[in-house]
Amino acid sequence: MNVRNCRKCGRIFNYVAGPPICPNCKKEMEDKFQEVKKYVSEHPGVNIHVVAEECEVEVSQIQQWVREERLEFATDSDIGIQCEKCGAMIRSGRFCEKCKNDMARGFNSAIGADKKPAAPVQKKPEKENPRMRFLNN
């Protein structure tokens, strides 16, 4: 059993996976997310700072939701977040499409996915009398 203190409220809880926050704080955070999502859908093109102020949420929390691809900036928006690799402006996530593709190619070459598949392995011919064999002690 893995017991931790909640990062938000300090209560002790049984940690399973994910961010180290207790179930109560997780529920509160999800409720805040739904509130922010509703506010953004009702006020398209609103500034991230206005959303944070109106919904009483930290700007950093909204940016985290954007990085997790739970929220994204509108296509016609002047603002965005930076790609963590090259610094290009993106609408959501951590990396731009170019960097995602570069990393995917790198991973594929590292595991050998870009090589031709090996020739199929020849099966051994089956025996005429395939019975179970026991060893005598």
DSSP file (Angstrom, degrees, kcal/mol; ACC not computed):
  #  RESIDUE AA STRUCTURE BP1 BP2  ACC     N-H-->O    O-->H-N    N-H-->O    O-->H-N    TCO  KAPPA ALPHA  PHI   PSI    X-CA   Y-CA   Z-CA
    1    1 A M              0   0    0      0, 0.0     2,-0.7     0, 0.0    15,-0.1   0.000 360.0 360.0 360.0 132.5    0.0    0.0    0.0
    2    2 A N        -     0   0    0     13,-0.5    13,-2.7     2,-0.0     2,-0.4  -0.910 360.0-171.3-108.8 109.4    1.4    3.4   -1.0
    3    3 A V  E     +A   14   0A   0     -2,-0.7     2,-0.3    11,-0.2    11,-0.2  -0.856  11.7 166.1-105.0 133.2    0.2    6.2    1.3
    4    4 A R  E     -A   13   0A   0      9,-2.5     9,-2.7    -2,-0.4     2,-0.4  -0.900  37.1-107.1-138.0 166.6    0.9    9.8    0.5
    5    5 A N  E     -A   12   0A   0     -2,-0.3     7,-0.2     7,-0.2     6,-0.2  -0.802  43.7-107.1 -93.1 139.8   -0.1   13.3    1.5
    6    6 A C     >  -     0   0    0      5,-3.2     4,-1.1    -2,-0.4    15,-0.2  -0.444  17.8-141.0 -66.2 134.8   -2.3   15.2   -0.9
    7    7 A R  T  4 S+     0   0    0     13,-2.4    14,-0.1    -2,-0.2    -1,-0.1   0.787  98.5  40.4 -66.6 -28.5   -0.4   18.0   -2.7
    8    8 A K  T  4 S+     0   0    0     12,-0.2    -1,-0.1     3,-0.1    13,-0.1   0.943 133.5  11.4 -86.5 -55.4   -3.5   20.3   -2.5
    9    9 A C  T  4 S-     0   0    0      2,-0.1    -2,-0.1    13,-0.0    12,-0.1   0.619  90.0-124.1-106.8 -15.4   -5.0   19.8    1.0
   10   10 A G     <  +     0   0    0     -4,-1.1    -3,-0.1     1,-0.3    11,-0.0   0.380  58.9 143.9  88.5  -5.0   -2.3   17.7    2.8
   11   11 A R        -     0   0    0     -6,-0.2    -5,-3.2     1,-0.1     2,-0.3  -0.313  54.3-112.5 -66.5 151.8   -4.7   14.9    3.8
   12   12 A I  E     +A    5   0A   0     -7,-0.2     2,-0.3    -9,-0.1    -7,-0.2  -0.690  46.5 164.4 -84.1 137.4   -3.3   11.3    3.8
   13   13 A F  E     -A    4   0A   0     -9,-2.7    -9,-2.5    -2,-0.3     2,-0.9  -0.969  46.2 -94.5-149.0 163.2   -4.7    9.0    1.1
   14   14 A N  E     -A    3   0A   0     -2,-0.3     2,-0.3   -11,-0.2   -11,-0.2  -0.726  44.3-146.4 -82.0 107.9   -4.0    5.7   -0.6
   15   15 A Y        +     0   0    0    -13,-2.7   -13,-0.5    -2,-0.9     3,-0.1  -0.606  31.0 161.0 -81.6 130.9   -2.0    6.7   -3.7
   16   16 A V        -     0   0    0      1,-0.4     2,-0.3    -2,-0.3    -1,-0.2   0.754  59.0 -41.3-111.2 -59.8   -2.6    4.5   -6.8
   17   17 A A  S    S+     0   0    0      2,-0.2    -1,-0.4     0, 0.0     0, 0.0  -0.976  92.7  40.2-163.9 167.7   -1.4    6.4   -9.8
   18   18 A G  S    S-     0   0    0     -2,-0.3    -3,-0.0    -3,-0.1     0, 0.0  -0.396 100.8  -2.3  85.2-161.5   -1.4    9.9  -11.5
   19   19 A P  S    S-     0   0    0      0, 0.0     2,-2.6     0, 0.0    -2,-0.2  -0.365  79.1-109.3 -65.9 144.7   -0.9   13.2   -9.7
   20   20 A P  S    S+     0   0    0      0, 0.0   -13,-2.4     0, 0.0     2,-0.4  -0.374  75.4 121.8 -78.3  68.5   -0.5   12.9   -5.9
   21   21 A I        -     0   0    0     -2,-2.6   -15,-0.1   -15,-0.2   -16,-0.0  -0.971  63.6-108.6-128.0 147.4   -3.9   14.4   -5.0
   22   22 A C     >  -     0   0    0     -2,-0.4     4,-2.4     1,-0.1     5,-0.2  -0.179  33.5-104.6 -70.2 163.1   -6.6   12.8   -2.9
   23   23 A P  H  > S+     0   0    0      0, 0.0     4,-2.2     0, 0.0     5,-0.2   0.853 120.2  54.5 -57.6 -36.5   -9.9   11.7   -4.4
   24   24 A N  H  > S+     0   0    0      1,-0.2     4,-2.2     2,-0.2     5,-0.1   0.933 110.9  44.3 -63.8 -45.1  -11.8   14.7   -2.9
   25   25 A C  H  > S+     0   0    0      2,-0.2     4,-2.5     1,-0.2    -1,-0.2   0.851 110.9  55.5 -68.2 -34.0   -9.4   17.1   -4.5
   26   26 A K  H  X S+     0   0    0     -4,-2.4     4,-2.3     2,-0.2    -1,-0.2   0.918 108.9  47.4 -62.0 -43.1   -9.5   15.2   -7.8
   27   27 A K  H  X S+     0   0    0     -4,-2.2     4,-2.4     2,-0.2    -2,-0.2   0.918 112.0  49.5 -65.2 -43.5  -13.3   15.6   -7.9
   28   28 A E  H  X S+     0   0    0     -4,-2.2     4,-2.2     1,-0.2    -2,-0.2   0.908 111.5  49.8 -60.8 -41.4  -13.0   19.3   -7.1
   29   29 A M  H  X S+     0   0    0     -4,-2.5     4,-2.3     2,-0.2    -2,-0.2   0.890 110.4  49.6 -65.7 -39.8  -10.5   19.7   -9.8
   30   30 A E  H  X S+     0   0    0     -4,-2.3     4,-2.3     2,-0.2    -1,-0.2   0.889 109.7  51.5 -66.5 -38.8  -12.7   17.9  -12.3
   31   31 A D  H  X S+     0   0    0     -4,-2.4     4,-2.0     2,-0.2    -2,-0.2   0.909 110.3  49.1 -62.4 -41.7  -15.6   20.1  -11.3
   32   32 A K  H  X S+     0   0    0     -4,-2.2     4,-2.7     2,-0.2    -2,-0.2   0.895 109.1  53.2 -63.8 -40.2  -13.5   23.2  -11.9
   33   33 A F  H  X S+     0   0    0     -4,-2.3     4,-2.9     1,-0.2    -2,-0.2   0.934 108.6  48.7 -60.6 -45.6  -12.4   21.8  -15.3
   34   34 A Q  H  X S+     0   0    0     -4,-2.3     4,-2.3     1,-0.2    -1,-0.2   0.879 111.1  51.1 -62.5 -37.4  -16.1   21.3  -16.3
   35   35 A E  H  X S+     0   0    0     -4,-2.0     4,-2.4     2,-0.2    -2,-0.2   0.927 112.3  45.9 -63.9 -45.5  -16.8   24.9  -15.1
   36   36 A V  H  X S+     0   0    0     -4,-2.7     4,-2.7     2,-0.2     5,-0.2   0.922 112.1  51.5 -63.4 -44.8  -13.9   26.3  -17.2
   37   37 A K  H  X S+     0   0    0     -4,-2.9     4,-2.0     1,-0.2    -1,-0.2   0.907 111.8  46.5 -59.5 -43.7  -15.0   24.2  -20.2
   38   38 A K  H  X S+     0   0    0     -4,-2.3     4,-2.0     2,-0.2    -1,-0.2   0.916 112.3  50.5 -65.3 -43.6  -18.5   25.5  -20.0
   39   39 A Y  H  X S+     0   0    0     -4,-2.4     4,-1.6     1,-0.2    -2,-0.2   0.915 111.2  48.4 -61.3 -44.0  -17.3   29.1  -19.6
   40   40 A V  H  < S+     0   0    0     -4,-2.7     6,-0.2     1,-0.2    -1,-0.2   0.887 110.8  50.3 -65.6 -39.0  -15.0   28.8  -22.6
   41   41 A S  H  < S+     0   0    0     -4,-2.0    -1,-0.2    -5,-0.2    -2,-0.2   0.848 113.8  45.5 -69.4 -31.4  -17.8   27.3  -24.8
   42   42 A E  H  < S+     0   0    0     -4,-2.0    -1,-0.2     1,-0.2    -2,-0.2   0.722 121.6  38.2 -80.8 -21.9  -20.2   30.1  -23.8
   43   43 A H  S >< S-     0   0    0     -4,-1.6     3,-1.3    -5,-0.2    -1,-0.2  -0.644  82.8-165.5-127.8  73.1  -17.5   32.9  -24.3
   44   44 A P  T 3  S+     0   0    0      0, 0.0    -3,-0.1     0, 0.0    -4,-0.0  -0.295  72.4  21.7 -63.6 143.4  -15.5   31.9  -27.4
   45   45 A G  T 3  S+     0   0    0      1,-0.2     2,-0.1    -5,-0.1    -5,-0.1   0.585  86.0 154.1  79.9  11.1  -12.2   33.7  -28.0
   46   46 A V    <   -     0   0    0     -3,-1.3    -1,-0.2    -6,-0.2     2,-0.1  -0.409  48.9-103.9 -74.3 150.1  -11.9   34.7  -24.3
   47   47 A N     >  -     0   0    0      1,-0.1     4,-2.1    -2,-0.1     3,-0.2  -0.414  21.7-124.6 -72.5 146.4   -8.5   35.4  -22.9
   48   48 A I  H  > S+     0   0    0      1,-0.2     4,-2.2     2,-0.2     5,-0.1   0.830 111.5  54.0 -62.6 -33.3   -6.9   32.8  -20.6
   49   49 A H  H  > S+     0   0    0      2,-0.2     4,-2.1     1,-0.2    -1,-0.2   0.863 107.4  50.0 -70.8 -35.5   -6.4   35.3  -17.8
   50   50 A V  H  > S+     0   0    0     -3,-0.2     4,-3.0     2,-0.2     5,-0.3   0.912 110.6  50.0 -67.1 -42.6  -10.1   36.3  -17.9
   51   51 A V  H  X S+     0   0    0     -4,-2.1     4,-2.5     1,-0.2    -2,-0.2   0.931 110.7  49.9 -60.3 -46.0  -11.1   32.6  -17.7
   52   52 A A  H  X>S+     0   0    0     -4,-2.2     5,-2.2     1,-0.2     4,-0.6   0.902 114.8  44.0 -60.6 -42.1   -8.8   32.1  -14.7
   53   53 A E  H  <5S+     0   0    0     -4,-2.1     3,-0.4     3,-0.2    -2,-0.2   0.930 116.1  45.3 -69.8 -46.3  -10.2   35.1  -12.9
   54   54 A E  H  <5S+     0   0    0     -4,-3.0    -2,-0.2     1,-0.2    -1,-0.2   0.861 121.6  37.3 -67.6 -36.5  -13.9   34.4  -13.7
   55   55 A C  H  <5S-     0   0    0     -4,-2.5    -1,-0.2    -5,-0.3    -2,-0.2   0.433 106.4-123.4 -96.6   0.0  -13.7   30.7  -12.8
   56   56 A E  T  <5 +     0   0    0     -4,-0.6     2,-0.3    -3,-0.4    -3,-0.2   0.944  65.4 134.0  55.2  53.7  -11.3   31.2   -9.9
   57   57 A V      < -     0   0    0     -5,-2.2    -1,-0.2    -6,-0.2    -2,-0.1  -0.962  61.2-103.9-129.7 145.9   -8.6   28.8  -11.3
   58   58 A E     >  -     0   0    0     -2,-0.3     4,-1.7     1,-0.1     3,-0.3  -0.413  22.8-129.2 -67.6 144.1   -4.9   29.4  -11.6
   59   59 A V  H  > S+     0   0    0      1,-0.2     4,-2.5     2,-0.2     5,-0.2   0.887 110.8  58.0 -59.0 -39.2   -3.6   30.2  -15.1
   60   60 A S  H  > S+     0   0    0      1,-0.2     4,-1.9     2,-0.2    -1,-0.2   0.850 103.0  52.9 -62.4 -34.0   -1.0   27.4  -14.7
   61   61 A Q  H  > S+     0   0    0     -3,-0.3     4,-2.0     2,-0.2    -1,-0.2   0.909 109.3  48.2 -67.8 -41.3   -3.9   24.9  -14.1
   62   62 A I  H  X S+     0   0    0     -4,-1.7     4,-1.9     1,-0.2    -2,-0.2   0.906 111.0  51.2 -64.3 -40.9   -5.5   26.0  -17.4
   63   63 A Q  H  X S+     0   0    0     -4,-2.5     4,-2.6     1,-0.2    -1,-0.2   0.872 107.4  53.7 -64.0 -35.9   -2.2   25.7  -19.2
   64   64 A Q  H  X S+     0   0    0     -4,-1.9     4,-2.2     2,-0.2    -1,-0.2   0.915 107.3  50.3 -64.0 -41.8   -1.8   22.2  -17.8
   65   65 A W  H  <>S+     0   0    0     -4,-2.0     5,-2.7     2,-0.2     6,-1.3   0.852 110.5  50.4 -64.3 -33.5   -5.2   21.3  -19.2
   66   66 A V  H ><5S+     0   0    0     -4,-1.9    27,-2.6     4,-0.2     3,-1.4   0.922 110.3  49.2 -67.9 -44.1   -4.1   22.7  -22.5
   67   67 A R  H 3<5S+     0   0    0     -4,-2.6    -2,-0.2     1,-0.3    -1,-0.2   0.857 109.2  52.3 -62.4 -35.2   -0.9   20.6  -22.4
   68   68 A E  T 3<5S-     0   0    0     -4,-2.2    -1,-0.3    -5,-0.2    -2,-0.2   0.474 115.6-120.6 -78.3  -1.5   -3.0   17.5  -21.5
   69   69 A E  T < 5S+     0   0    0     -3,-1.4    -3,-0.2     2,-0.2    -2,-0.1   0.748  82.7 119.5  64.9  28.0   -5.1   18.3  -24.6
   70   70 A R  S   <S+     0   0    0     -5,-2.7     2,-0.3    -6,-0.2    -4,-0.2   0.745  82.3  24.0 -86.4 -27.7   -8.3   18.6  -22.5
   71   71 A L  S    S-     0   0    0     -6,-1.3     2,-0.3    -9,-0.1    22,-0.3  -0.916  73.4-170.9-128.1 156.8   -8.6   22.2  -23.7
   72   72 A E        -     0   0    0     -2,-0.3    20,-0.2    20,-0.1     2,-0.1  -0.995  26.3-108.1-148.5 153.7   -7.3   23.9  -26.8
   73   73 A F        -     0   0    0     18,-1.8    18,-0.1    -2,-0.3     7,-0.0  -0.469  46.2 -98.0 -75.7 150.0   -7.1   27.4  -28.2
   74   74 A A    >   -     0   0    0     -2,-0.1     3,-1.4     1,-0.1    -1,-0.1  -0.257  29.3-116.3 -64.9 155.8   -9.3   28.4  -31.1
   75   75 A T  T 3  S+     0   0    0      1,-0.3    -1,-0.1    -3,-0.1    -2,-0.1   0.825 116.6  46.9 -64.7 -31.5   -7.8   28.3  -34.6
   76   76 A D  T 3  S+     0   0    0      2,-0.0    -1,-0.3     0, 0.0     2,-0.2   0.335  88.0 120.1 -92.5   8.5   -8.3   32.0  -35.0
   77   77 A S    <   -     0   0    0     -3,-1.4    -4,-0.0     1,-0.1   -32,-0.0  -0.468  57.7-148.5 -75.6 142.5   -6.8   32.8  -31.6
   78   78 A D  S    S+     0   0    0     -2,-0.2     2,-0.2     2,-0.0    -1,-0.1   0.675  79.1  67.9 -80.1 -18.6   -3.6   35.0  -31.4
   79   79 A I        +     0   0    0     -5,-0.1     2,-0.3    10,-0.0    -2,-0.1  -0.614  54.1 137.5-103.9 163.0   -2.5   33.2  -28.3
   80   80 A G        -     0   0    0     -2,-0.2     2,-0.3    -7,-0.0    11,-0.2  -0.906  46.8 -87.5-171.1-165.6   -1.2   29.6  -27.7
   81   81 A I  E     -B   90   0B   0      9,-2.3     9,-3.3    -2,-0.3     2,-0.3  -0.860  42.3-103.0-122.1 162.2    1.5   27.7  -25.9
   82   82 A Q  E     -B   89   0B   0     -2,-0.3     7,-0.2     7,-0.2     2,-0.2  -0.618  30.6-110.3 -90.2 142.9    5.0   26.9  -27.1
   83   83 A C     >  -     0   0    0      5,-2.8     4,-1.2    -2,-0.3    12,-0.2  -0.488  26.4-134.0 -61.3 133.9    6.1   23.5  -28.3
   84   84 A E  T  4 S+     0   0    0     10,-2.9    -1,-0.1    -2,-0.2    11,-0.1   0.655  99.3  40.3 -70.0 -15.0    8.4   22.1  -25.7
   85   85 A K  T  4 S+     0   0    0      9,-0.3    -1,-0.2     3,-0.1    10,-0.1   0.881 133.2  10.0 -99.4 -51.5   11.0   21.1  -28.3
   86   86 A C  T  4 S-     0   0    0      2,-0.1    -2,-0.1    10,-0.0     9,-0.1   0.594  91.1-120.6-110.3 -12.8   11.2   23.9  -30.9
   87   87 A G     <  +     0   0    0     -4,-1.2    -3,-0.1     1,-0.3     3,-0.1   0.499  56.9 150.2  88.4   2.9    9.2   26.7  -29.3
   88   88 A A        -     0   0    0     -6,-0.1    -5,-2.8     1,-0.1     2,-0.3  -0.352  55.1-101.2 -67.3 151.1    6.6   27.0  -32.1
   89   89 A M  E     +B   82   0B   0     -7,-0.2     2,-0.3    -9,-0.1    -7,-0.2  -0.598  47.5 178.6 -76.7 131.3    3.2   28.3  -31.1
   90   90 A I  E     -B   81   0B   0     -9,-3.3    -9,-2.3    -2,-0.3     3,-0.1  -0.878  34.4-133.0-130.1 162.3    0.6   25.4  -30.8
   91   91 A R  S    S-     0   0    0     -2,-0.3   -18,-1.8     1,-0.3     2,-0.3   0.800  82.9 -14.3 -87.2 -31.8   -3.0   25.2  -29.8
   92   92 A S  S    S+     0   0    0    -20,-0.2    -1,-0.3     3,-0.1   -25,-0.2  -0.977  98.7  43.6-162.2 166.9   -2.8   22.3  -27.4
   93   93 A G  S    S-     0   0    0    -27,-2.6   -25,-0.1    -2,-0.3   -24,-0.1  -0.440  84.4 -80.2  90.3-164.8   -0.5   19.5  -26.3
   94   94 A R  S    S+     0   0    0      1,-0.2   -10,-2.9    -2,-0.1     2,-0.3   0.676 102.8  37.7-110.7 -27.3    3.2   19.5  -25.7
   95   95 A F  S    S-     0   0    0    -12,-0.2    -1,-0.2   -11,-0.1    -3,-0.1  -0.929  76.0-116.2-131.6 150.9    4.7   19.3  -29.1
   96   96 A C     >  -     0   0    0     -2,-0.3     4,-2.4     1,-0.1     5,-0.2  -0.308  40.5-102.0 -75.2 168.2    4.0   20.7  -32.6
   97   97 A E  H  > S+     0   0    0      1,-0.2     4,-2.5     2,-0.2     5,-0.2   0.882 121.2  53.8 -61.5 -39.2    3.1   18.3  -35.4
   98   98 A K  H  > S+     0   0    0      1,-0.2     4,-2.4     2,-0.2    -1,-0.2   0.937 111.5  44.3 -62.1 -46.6    6.6   18.6  -37.0
   99   99 A C  H  > S+     0   0    0      2,-0.2     4,-2.6     1,-0.2    -1,-0.2   0.875 111.8  53.6 -67.5 -36.5    8.3   17.6  -33.7
  100  100 A K  H  X S+     0   0    0     -4,-2.4     4,-2.4     2,-0.2    -2,-0.2   0.931 111.4  46.0 -60.4 -45.5    5.8   14.8  -33.1
  101  101 A N  H  X S+     0   0    0     -4,-2.5     4,-2.5     2,-0.2    -2,-0.2   0.905 111.8  51.2 -65.5 -41.4    6.6   13.4  -36.5
  102  102 A D  H  X S+     0   0    0     -4,-2.4     4,-2.2     1,-0.2    -2,-0.2   0.921 112.3  46.6 -60.5 -44.2   10.4   13.8  -35.9
  103  103 A M  H  X S+     0   0    0     -4,-2.6     4,-2.7     2,-0.2    -2,-0.2   0.899 110.7  52.2 -66.5 -39.4   10.1   11.9  -32.6
  104  104 A A  H  X S+     0   0    0     -4,-2.4     4,-2.6     2,-0.2    -2,-0.2   0.922 110.3  48.3 -62.4 -43.7    8.0    9.2  -34.1
  105  105 A R  H  X S+     0   0    0     -4,-2.5     4,-2.4     1,-0.2    -1,-0.2   0.905 111.8  50.7 -62.4 -40.3   10.5    8.6  -36.9
  106  106 A G  H  X S+     0   0    0     -4,-2.2     4,-1.8     2,-0.2    -2,-0.2   0.913 111.5  46.7 -63.4 -43.1   13.3    8.5  -34.3
  107  107 A F  H  X S+     0   0    0     -4,-2.7     4,-1.9     2,-0.2     6,-0.2   0.910 111.8  51.5 -65.0 -41.9   11.5    6.0  -32.2
  108  108 A N  H  X>S+     0   0    0     -4,-2.6     5,-2.7     1,-0.2     4,-0.7   0.904 111.5  46.3 -63.2 -41.0   10.7    3.8  -35.2
  109  109 A S  H  <5S+     0   0    0     -4,-2.4    -1,-0.2     3,-0.2    -2,-0.2   0.844 109.4  56.1 -70.7 -30.9   14.3    3.8  -36.3
  110  110 A A  H  <5S+     0   0    0     -4,-1.8    -1,-0.2     1,-0.2    -2,-0.2   0.863 114.2  38.2 -68.0 -35.5   15.4    3.0  -32.7
  111  111 A I  H  <5S-     0   0    0     -4,-1.9    -1,-0.2    -5,-0.1    -2,-0.2   0.493 115.6-113.1 -94.7  -2.9   13.3   -0.1  -32.6
  112  112 A G  T ><5S+     0   0    0     -4,-0.7     3,-1.2    -5,-0.2    -3,-0.2   0.730  70.4 139.4  83.9  21.0   14.0   -1.1  -36.2
  113  113 A A  T 3 < +     0   0    0     -5,-2.7    -4,-0.2     1,-0.3    -5,-0.1   0.722  67.9  60.6 -71.7 -19.7   10.4   -0.5  -37.5
  114  114 A D  T 3  S+     0   0    0     -6,-0.7    -1,-0.3    -9,-0.1     2,-0.2   0.519  89.7  90.8 -85.5  -3.3   11.8    1.0  -40.7
  115  115 A K  S <  S-     0   0    0     -3,-1.2     3,-0.1     1,-0.1     0, 0.0  -0.493  90.8 -93.2 -86.8 160.0   13.7   -2.2  -41.6
  116  116 A K        -     0   0    0     -2,-0.2    -1,-0.1     1,-0.1     3,-0.1  -0.450  49.3-101.4 -68.6 143.8   12.2   -4.9  -43.7
  117  117 A P        -     0   0    0      0, 0.0    -1,-0.1     0, 0.0    -4,-0.0  -0.367  43.0-102.7 -65.7 147.6   10.6   -7.7  -41.7
  118  118 A A        -     0   0    0      1,-0.1     3,-0.1    -3,-0.1    -3,-0.0  -0.256  45.0 -87.6 -66.9 156.8   12.6  -10.8  -41.3
  119  119 A A        -     0   0    0      1,-0.1    -1,-0.1    -3,-0.1     3,-0.1  -0.352  56.4 -91.9 -63.4 145.4   11.9  -13.9  -43.4
  120  120 A P        -     0   0    0      0, 0.0     2,-0.3     0, 0.0    -1,-0.1  -0.296  43.6-109.6 -61.8 143.8    9.2  -16.1  -41.8
  121  121 A V        -     0   0    0     -3,-0.1     2,-0.3     1,-0.1    -3,-0.0  -0.563  30.8-120.4 -77.2 134.0   10.6  -18.9  -39.6
  122  122 A Q        -     0   0    0     -2,-0.3     2,-0.2     1,-0.1    -1,-0.1  -0.571  25.9-126.7 -75.5 133.0   10.3  -22.4  -41.1
  123  123 A K        -     0   0    0     -2,-0.3    -1,-0.1     1,-0.1     3,-0.1  -0.519  23.7-112.0 -77.0 146.3    8.3  -24.7  -38.9
  124  124 A K        -     0   0    0     -2,-0.2    -1,-0.1     1,-0.1     3,-0.1  -0.557  41.2 -99.8 -73.8 141.6    9.8  -28.0  -38.0
  125  125 A P        -     0   0    0      0, 0.0     2,-0.1     0, 0.0    -1,-0.1  -0.381  41.9-111.2 -63.5 139.9    8.1  -30.9  -39.6
  126  126 A E        -     0   0    0      1,-0.1     2,-0.1    -2,-0.1    -3,-0.0  -0.416  32.8-109.9 -71.8 146.6    5.7  -32.6  -37.2
  127  127 A K        -     0   0    0      1,-0.1    -1,-0.1    -2,-0.1    -3,-0.0  -0.356  19.8-122.4 -73.0 156.3    6.6  -36.1  -36.0
  128  128 A E  S    S+     0   0    0      1,-0.3    -1,-0.1    -2,-0.1    -2,-0.1   0.867 106.9  31.9 -68.0 -35.8    4.5  -39.0  -37.3
  129  129 A N  S    S-     0   0    0      2,-0.1     2,-1.5     0, 0.0    -1,-0.3  -0.709  75.3-172.6-124.6  79.3    3.6  -40.1  -33.8
  130  130 A P        +     0   0    0      0, 0.0     2,-0.3     0, 0.0    -4,-0.0  -0.564  24.9 151.7 -80.1  93.0    3.4  -37.0  -31.6
  131  131 A R        -     0   0    0     -2,-1.5     2,-0.2     1,-0.0    -2,-0.1  -0.827  51.5 -95.7-117.3 159.9    2.9  -38.5  -28.1
  132  132 A M        -     0   0    0     -2,-0.3     2,-0.4     1,-0.0    -1,-0.0  -0.507  38.9-148.9 -71.3 139.7    3.8  -37.2  -24.7
  133  133 A R        -     0   0    0     -2,-0.2     2,-0.4     2,-0.0    -1,-0.0  -0.913   7.6-159.4-113.2 138.9    7.1  -38.5  -23.4
  134  134 A F        -     0   0    0     -2,-0.4     2,-0.4     0, 0.0    -2,-0.0  -0.911  14.2-131.4-116.4 144.1    7.9  -39.1  -19.8
  135  135 A L        -     0   0    0     -2,-0.4     2,-0.4     2,-0.0    -2,-0.0  -0.781  18.1-135.5 -93.0 137.3   11.3  -39.3  -18.2
  136  136 A N              0   0    0     -2,-0.4     0, 0.0     1,-0.1     0, 0.0  -0.743 360.0 360.0 -90.2 139.1   12.1  -42.2  -15.9
  137  137 A N              0   0    0     -2,-0.4    -1,-0.1     0, 0.0    -2,-0.0   0.457 360.0 360.0 -85.4 360.0   13.9  -41.4  -12.7
